[in-house]
Amino acid sequence: MNRFKSVQYFKHLFFYLNLYSMVQEVDTLEQRILEQLTAVNQASRLLVTLSDEEIAKILNELADLAIAETPYILAENEKDLERMDPSNPKYDRLLLNPERLQGIAADLRKVAELPSPLNITLEERSLPNGLELTRVSVPLGVIGIVFESRPNVTFDVFALCLKSGNASVLKGSRDAHYSNIAIVKLIHEVLEKRGLKNVCYLAPSEREALPHILQADRYVNTIIPRGSQGLINFVRANSKVPVIETGAGIVHTYFDKSGDLEKGKAIVENAKSRRVSVCNALDTLLIHQDRLADLPVILQGLGEKHECKVLADADALKVLQGNYPDHLLEAAQAEDFGTEFLSMKMSVKTIHNLDEALDHISAYSSKHSEAIVAEDGDTIARFLTEVDAAVVYANTSTAFTDGAQFGMGAEIGISTQKLHARGPMALRELTSYKWLVKGDGHIRPSS
């Protein structure tokens, strides 16, 4: 064998050895995940035997442990924060601090206090042949949650799944790798005392793990993605497991010609600035042409207090020039409408009538949260009736789209689809039902 052929031979040999090694790694990852999912599926059967009192004890113990272990959680969270640019909109979602952990612990305790959604009689009747039918609420089973950069979701999802009798499979992103491991370690500490460790599984954070979960329809009953539109699209396109979409929030507020200026100013500022990285934050302000003169007042707080960048259409730009900070003002481009900014940035579009506002929202909305500022009753009624979104508001900030704000406890997500659940999803939305049929030797006639 000459030197050239020898080099080529070894190149090919190394290539196939590397390829073989990669295949082995994938096989090992898949095998490890399937073994865990099998254990979760089996453990989920134990949950229906737990009393509501025992579930409440678990959640209250976890709340106490989260507070006691605050330094540990924050130290692990800091490892994740160090790997992310603070200017990244995801940074705020990733951030944990003592105040947020106090809020998380309070939410855990609230969920513990909520009525159980299980074993509720939804329907009861007797058939003419004497069969007795009862429809009762039951858990979905094993719920897979795929989420990005939000370690608080780990607590929320576990609490809601446990309270509703479901096992949870958590697939967080690499951004929150250390935070999620720390949180699940505490969850397992509480569960292990009761032989229930396997009812909560944190999947590997690498992307390669996700397809194995999405294909595991024998072990997982429902997948709920929480994150960007790209993540949601990927999950929907690649999952064999039924998916409940918790969509991205492309959120509008329409300021009608009948709108109250003081109400509108407060609503717009709150919807945009309360927390810019969440899905219910305002992205586009639609303003009636008759109220353009009020636009500088409506946006005053956003410019002075929050340095919000405004991308305005031609008519709005004329009004704002000289009346809004120049370095925060820019002409809107076509792509600025229908964009979820997740930052201190918003677009403004001039609208000539209600029909045009409805058409714009229909074209660009993600069907999450939409609002109108108006005093005219007929206009409000049409907006509430004709806008197709999970939550539609009149004279209210879209920041209220939240399970806790709706009195549901912590939420598992905001569903933007219409099958099974829509809007904030909490305990009731994590259940299905089954029919119980009782007879006395009944058999069905052959014809």
C-alpha positions as CSV (number, residue, x, y, z in Angstrom):
1,M,0.0,0.0,0.0
2,N,1.6,3.3,-1.1
3,R,1.7,6.3,1.2
4,F,-1.3,8.1,-0.5
5,K,-3.5,5.1,-0.2
6,S,-2.4,4.6,3.4
7,V,-3.4,8.1,4.4
8,Q,-6.7,7.7,2.7
9,Y,-7.3,4.4,4.4
10,F,-6.7,5.9,7.8
11,K,-8.8,9.0,7.0
12,H,-11.7,6.7,6.2
13,L,-11.1,4.5,9.2
14,F,-11.1,7.5,11.5
15,F,-14.3,8.8,9.9
16,Y,-16.2,5.6,10.4
17,L,-14.9,5.2,13.9
18,N,-16.2,8.7,14.8
19,L,-19.5,7.9,13.0
20,Y,-19.8,4.7,15.0
21,S,-19.0,6.5,18.2
22,M,-21.7,9.2,17.5
23,V,-24.3,6.5,16.7
24,Q,-23.4,4.7,20.0
25,E,-23.8,8.0,21.9
26,V,-27.2,8.6,20.3
27,D,-28.3,5.0,21.1
28,T,-27.1,5.3,24.7
29,L,-29.0,8.6,25.1
30,E,-32.1,7.2,23.6
31,Q,-31.9,4.1,25.7
32,R,-31.3,6.1,28.9
33,I,-34.3,8.4,28.1
34,L,-36.7,5.5,27.3
35,E,-35.7,3.7,30.5
36,Q,-36.5,6.9,32.5
37,L,-39.8,7.4,30.6
38,T,-40.8,3.8,31.4
39,A,-40.2,4.4,35.1
40,V,-42.2,7.7,35.0
41,N,-45.1,6.0,33.2
42,Q,-45.1,3.2,35.8
43,A,-44.8,5.6,38.7
44,S,-47.7,7.8,37.4
45,R,-50.1,5.0,38.5
46,L,-49.2,5.6,42.1
47,L,-50.4,9.2,42.0
48,V,-54.0,8.3,41.8
49,T,-53.7,6.6,45.1
50,L,-52.5,9.7,46.9
51,S,-54.9,11.7,49.0
52,D,-55.2,15.5,48.4
53,E,-53.9,16.0,52.0
54,E,-50.7,14.0,51.1
55,I,-50.2,16.1,47.9
56,A,-50.6,19.3,49.9
57,K,-47.9,18.1,52.3
58,I,-45.5,17.4,49.5
59,L,-46.0,20.9,48.0
60,N,-45.7,22.7,51.3
61,E,-42.6,20.8,52.1
62,L,-41.1,21.8,48.8
63,A,-42.0,25.4,49.4
64,D,-40.2,25.3,52.7
65,L,-37.2,23.6,51.2
66,A,-37.0,26.2,48.3
67,I,-36.8,29.0,50.9
68,A,-34.3,27.1,53.1
69,E,-32.1,26.3,50.0
70,T,-32.3,29.8,48.5
71,P,-28.5,30.3,48.6
72,Y,-27.9,26.9,46.8
73,I,-30.6,27.6,44.1
74,L,-29.2,31.2,43.5
75,A,-25.6,29.9,43.2
76,E,-26.6,27.4,40.6
77,N,-28.8,30.0,38.8
78,E,-25.7,32.3,38.7
79,K,-23.8,29.7,36.8
80,D,-26.5,29.9,34.1
81,L,-26.6,33.7,34.2
82,E,-22.9,33.9,33.7
83,R,-23.2,32.2,30.3
84,M,-25.9,34.7,29.0
85,D,-25.6,38.3,27.9
86,P,-27.6,40.5,30.2
87,S,-29.0,42.3,27.2
88,N,-30.6,39.1,25.9
89,P,-34.4,39.2,26.5
90,K,-34.1,35.7,27.9
91,Y,-31.9,36.9,30.7
92,D,-34.8,38.3,32.8
93,R,-36.7,35.0,32.3
94,L,-33.7,33.1,33.5
95,L,-33.0,35.2,36.5
96,L,-33.9,34.0,40.0
97,N,-33.6,36.1,43.1
98,P,-34.8,35.9,46.7
99,E,-38.0,37.8,45.9
100,R,-38.8,35.5,43.0
101,L,-38.2,32.5,45.1
102,Q,-40.5,33.8,47.8
103,G,-43.1,34.2,45.1
104,I,-42.5,30.7,43.8
105,A,-42.9,29.3,47.3
106,A,-46.1,31.3,47.8
107,D,-47.4,29.9,44.5
108,L,-46.6,26.3,45.6
109,R,-48.6,26.9,48.8
110,K,-51.5,28.3,46.8
111,V,-51.6,25.3,44.6
112,A,-51.5,23.1,47.7
113,E,-54.7,24.8,49.0
114,L,-56.6,24.6,45.7
115,P,-59.5,22.1,45.5
116,S,-58.5,18.9,43.7
117,P,-59.6,18.7,40.1
118,L,-59.8,14.8,40.3
119,N,-62.7,12.4,40.8
120,I,-65.3,15.1,40.2
121,T,-68.6,13.8,38.9
122,L,-69.1,15.7,35.6
123,E,-72.3,13.8,34.5
124,E,-74.5,11.1,36.0
125,R,-77.5,9.4,34.4
126,S,-79.3,6.1,34.0
127,L,-80.2,4.6,30.6
128,P,-83.6,3.1,29.8
129,N,-82.0,-0.4,30.0
130,G,-80.9,0.2,33.6
131,L,-77.2,0.9,33.0
132,E,-75.8,3.6,35.2
133,L,-73.4,6.1,33.6
134,T,-71.0,8.4,35.5
135,R,-68.4,10.7,33.9
136,V,-65.6,11.6,36.3
137,S,-62.4,13.7,36.0
138,V,-59.1,11.9,35.8
139,P,-55.4,12.8,35.2
140,L,-54.0,13.1,31.7
141,G,-51.2,10.7,32.9
142,V,-47.7,11.7,32.0
143,I,-47.2,15.3,30.8
144,G,-44.1,16.4,29.0
145,I,-43.2,20.1,29.3
146,V,-40.6,21.6,26.9
147,F,-39.5,25.0,27.9
148,E,-36.8,27.7,27.5
149,S,-34.8,29.7,30.0
150,R,-37.5,29.8,32.7
151,P,-36.4,27.8,35.8
152,N,-39.5,29.0,37.7
153,V,-41.5,26.8,35.2
154,T,-39.8,23.7,36.8
155,F,-41.5,24.5,40.1
156,D,-44.8,25.5,38.6
157,V,-45.1,22.5,36.3
158,F,-44.3,20.0,39.0
159,A,-46.8,21.5,41.4
160,L,-49.7,21.6,38.9
161,C,-49.0,18.2,37.6
162,L,-48.8,16.6,41.0
163,K,-51.9,18.4,42.2
164,S,-53.8,17.1,39.2
165,G,-52.4,13.5,39.6
166,N,-50.0,13.7,36.6
167,A,-46.4,12.7,36.4
168,S,-44.1,15.2,34.8
169,V,-41.3,15.0,32.2
170,L,-39.4,18.2,32.2
171,K,-37.2,19.2,29.1
172,G,-35.6,22.5,29.9
173,S,-33.0,24.3,27.7
174,R,-29.3,24.4,28.1
175,D,-29.7,28.0,29.2
176,A,-31.2,26.9,32.5
177,H,-29.2,23.7,32.9
178,Y,-27.8,24.2,36.4
179,S,-30.9,25.9,37.7
180,N,-33.1,23.1,36.7
181,I,-30.9,20.4,38.1
182,A,-30.8,22.2,41.4
183,I,-34.6,22.6,41.5
184,V,-35.3,19.0,40.6
185,K,-32.8,17.8,43.2
186,L,-35.0,19.5,45.8
187,I,-38.2,18.0,44.3
188,H,-36.7,14.6,44.4
189,E,-35.6,15.1,48.0
190,V,-39.2,15.6,49.0
191,L,-40.6,12.8,46.8
192,E,-38.0,10.2,47.7
193,K,-39.3,10.1,51.3
194,R,-42.5,8.7,49.9
195,G,-41.1,6.4,47.2
196,L,-42.3,8.8,44.4
197,K,-39.0,10.0,42.9
198,N,-39.9,8.8,39.4
199,V,-43.0,10.9,39.1
200,C,-40.8,13.8,38.1
201,Y,-38.1,13.4,35.5
202,L,-35.7,16.0,34.3
203,A,-34.5,15.0,30.8
204,P,-31.0,15.9,29.6
205,S,-30.7,19.5,28.5
206,E,-29.1,18.9,25.2
207,R,-31.2,19.4,22.1
208,E,-30.6,15.8,20.9
209,A,-32.8,14.5,23.8
210,L,-36.0,16.3,22.7
211,P,-36.8,14.1,19.6
212,H,-36.7,10.9,21.8
213,I,-39.3,12.4,24.1
214,L,-41.5,13.6,21.3
215,Q,-41.6,10.1,19.8
216,A,-42.3,8.3,23.0
217,D,-46.1,8.0,22.6
218,R,-46.1,4.8,24.5
219,Y,-45.0,6.5,27.7
220,V,-46.0,10.2,27.4
221,N,-49.6,11.3,27.1
222,T,-49.3,15.0,26.3
223,I,-46.6,17.4,25.3
224,I,-46.9,21.1,26.2
225,P,-44.2,23.4,24.7
226,R,-43.5,26.7,26.3
227,G,-41.2,29.1,24.5
228,S,-40.5,30.7,21.2
229,Q,-42.6,30.2,18.1
230,G,-39.7,28.2,16.6
231,L,-39.7,25.8,19.5
232,I,-43.5,25.4,19.3
233,N,-43.3,24.8,15.5
234,F,-40.6,22.1,16.0
235,V,-42.5,20.3,18.6
236,R,-45.8,20.4,16.6
237,A,-44.0,19.1,13.5
238,N,-42.0,16.3,15.1
239,S,-44.2,14.9,17.9
240,K,-46.1,11.6,17.9
241,V,-47.5,12.6,21.2
242,P,-50.5,14.9,21.3
243,V,-49.5,18.5,21.6
244,I,-51.2,21.4,23.5
245,E,-49.7,24.6,22.1
246,T,-48.9,27.4,24.5
247,G,-48.1,29.9,21.8
248,A,-46.0,32.9,21.5
249,G,-47.7,36.2,22.4
250,I,-48.0,38.7,19.6
251,V,-50.1,41.2,21.5
252,H,-52.1,44.2,20.3
253,T,-53.9,47.0,22.1
254,Y,-56.3,49.1,20.0
255,F,-56.9,52.7,21.2
256,D,-60.3,53.5,19.7
257,K,-61.5,57.1,18.9
258,S,-63.8,56.8,22.0
259,G,-61.0,55.7,24.3
260,D,-60.3,57.5,27.6
261,L,-56.9,59.1,27.5
262,E,-55.9,58.5,31.2
263,K,-57.1,54.9,31.1
264,G,-55.3,54.3,27.8
265,K,-52.0,55.8,28.9
266,A,-51.9,53.6,32.1
267,I,-53.0,50.5,30.2
268,V,-50.4,50.8,27.4
269,E,-47.6,51.6,29.8
270,N,-48.4,48.7,32.0
271,A,-48.9,46.2,29.2
272,K,-45.6,47.1,27.6
273,S,-43.3,47.8,30.6
274,R,-44.4,45.7,33.5
275,R,-42.2,42.8,32.3
276,V,-41.1,42.9,28.7
277,S,-39.9,39.3,28.4
278,V,-43.2,37.6,29.0
279,C,-45.8,36.4,26.4
280,N,-48.5,38.8,27.5
281,A,-46.4,42.0,27.0
282,L,-47.7,44.5,24.4
283,D,-46.0,44.4,21.0
284,T,-48.2,46.6,18.8
285,L,-50.3,49.7,19.6
286,L,-53.1,50.3,17.1
287,I,-54.3,53.9,17.4
288,H,-57.4,55.5,15.7
289,Q,-56.4,58.3,13.3
290,D,-58.7,60.7,15.3
291,R,-56.6,60.2,18.4
292,L,-53.2,60.6,16.8
293,A,-52.7,64.0,18.6
294,D,-52.9,62.1,21.9
295,L,-50.2,59.6,21.0
296,P,-47.3,61.6,22.6
297,V,-49.2,61.6,25.9
298,I,-50.1,57.9,25.7
299,L,-46.4,57.0,25.1
300,Q,-44.9,59.6,27.5
301,G,-44.2,57.3,30.3
302,L,-42.7,54.7,28.1
303,G,-40.2,57.2,26.7
304,E,-39.4,59.0,29.9
305,K,-39.3,56.2,32.4
306,H,-38.6,53.0,30.4
307,E,-36.7,54.2,27.2
308,C,-39.0,52.1,25.0
309,K,-38.0,52.1,21.4
310,V,-41.0,52.9,19.2
311,L,-41.3,51.8,15.6
312,A,-44.0,54.0,14.1
313,D,-45.8,54.0,10.8
314,A,-45.7,57.2,8.7
315,D,-48.7,59.0,10.3
316,A,-47.7,58.2,13.8
317,L,-44.0,59.1,13.1
318,K,-45.0,62.6,12.1
319,V,-46.9,63.2,15.4
320,L,-44.1,61.7,17.5
321,Q,-41.2,63.5,16.0
322,G,-40.2,66.2,18.4
323,N,-42.6,64.8,21.0
324,Y,-40.8,61.6,21.8
325,P,-37.0,61.0,22.4
326,D,-35.4,61.0,19.0
327,H,-33.0,58.2,19.8
328,L,-35.9,55.9,20.6
329,L,-38.0,56.7,17.5
330,E,-37.7,54.9,14.2
331,A,-39.8,54.3,11.1
332,A,-41.6,51.0,11.2
333,Q,-40.8,48.4,8.6
334,A,-43.3,45.7,7.4
335,E,-41.7,43.0,9.6
336,D,-42.2,45.1,12.8
337,F,-45.9,44.1,12.7
338,G,-46.5,40.5,13.7
339,T,-43.3,40.4,15.8
340,E,-43.0,39.4,19.4
341,F,-40.3,41.7,20.6
342,L,-39.7,40.4,24.2
343,S,-37.8,43.6,24.8
344,M,-38.4,47.3,25.4
345,K,-39.6,47.8,21.9
346,M,-43.0,48.2,20.3
347,S,-44.6,49.1,17.0
348,V,-47.3,51.7,16.4
349,K,-49.8,51.6,13.5
350,T,-52.5,54.2,12.6
351,I,-56.0,52.7,12.1
352,H,-58.9,54.4,10.4
353,N,-61.8,52.4,11.8
354,L,-62.7,49.4,13.9
355,D,-62.9,47.1,10.9
356,E,-59.4,47.9,10.0
357,A,-58.3,47.2,13.6
358,L,-60.0,43.9,13.5
359,D,-58.5,43.0,10.1
360,H,-55.0,43.9,11.4
361,I,-55.3,41.8,14.5
362,S,-56.7,38.9,12.5
363,A,-53.7,39.0,10.2
364,Y,-51.0,39.4,12.8
365,S,-52.3,38.0,16.1
366,S,-50.9,34.8,17.6
367,K,-54.3,34.5,19.3
368,H,-52.9,35.0,22.8
369,S,-54.1,38.3,24.3
370,E,-55.7,41.3,22.6
371,A,-57.1,44.5,24.1
372,I,-59.2,47.5,23.3
373,V,-59.4,50.9,25.0
374,A,-62.8,52.4,24.3
375,E,-65.8,53.9,25.9
376,D,-68.4,53.2,23.2
377,G,-70.4,50.1,24.2
378,D,-71.1,48.9,20.7
379,T,-67.4,49.1,19.7
380,I,-66.4,47.2,22.8
381,A,-69.1,44.5,22.1
382,R,-67.9,44.0,18.6
383,F,-64.2,43.8,19.6
384,L,-64.9,41.3,22.3
385,T,-67.1,39.2,20.0
386,E,-65.1,39.3,16.8
387,V,-61.5,39.1,18.0
388,D,-60.3,35.5,18.0
389,A,-57.8,35.1,20.9
390,A,-57.5,33.1,24.0
391,V,-58.1,36.2,26.1
392,V,-59.7,39.4,24.9
393,Y,-59.7,42.6,27.1
394,A,-61.7,45.8,27.3
395,N,-60.1,48.7,29.1
396,T,-57.6,46.4,30.8
397,S,-53.9,45.7,30.5
398,T,-53.0,42.4,28.8
399,A,-50.5,41.8,31.7
400,F,-53.4,40.0,33.5
401,T,-53.2,37.0,31.2
402,D,-51.8,34.7,33.9
403,G,-53.1,31.7,35.8
404,A,-52.4,33.2,39.2
405,Q,-54.1,36.5,38.2
406,F,-57.1,34.5,37.1
407,G,-57.3,32.8,40.5
408,M,-56.1,29.4,39.1
409,G,-52.8,29.2,41.0
410,A,-49.6,28.9,39.1
411,E,-50.1,28.2,35.4
412,I,-48.6,25.6,33.2
413,G,-48.9,27.8,30.1
414,I,-51.3,29.9,28.0
415,S,-52.9,27.7,25.4
416,T,-53.6,29.5,22.1
417,Q,-55.4,26.6,20.4
418,K,-59.1,25.6,20.7
419,L,-59.0,21.9,21.3
420,H,-59.1,20.7,25.0
421,A,-58.0,24.0,26.6
422,R,-57.6,27.7,25.8
423,G,-56.0,30.5,27.8
424,P,-54.3,30.1,31.1
425,M,-54.0,26.3,31.8
426,A,-54.0,25.2,35.4
427,L,-55.4,22.2,37.3
428,R,-58.7,21.7,35.5
429,E,-57.0,21.9,32.1
430,L,-54.6,19.1,33.1
431,T,-57.4,16.5,33.5
432,S,-59.5,14.4,31.1
433,Y,-62.4,12.2,32.1
434,K,-63.5,8.6,31.9
435,W,-66.9,6.9,31.9
436,L,-67.9,4.5,34.7
437,V,-70.7,2.1,33.7
438,K,-72.4,-0.1,36.2
439,G,-74.9,-2.8,35.3
440,D,-76.4,-6.0,36.7
441,G,-75.5,-8.7,34.2
442,H,-76.4,-6.6,31.2
443,I,-75.6,-7.9,27.8
444,R,-76.1,-6.1,24.5
445,P,-78.6,-7.7,22.1
446,S,-77.1,-9.2,18.9
447,S,-79.3,-7.0,16.7
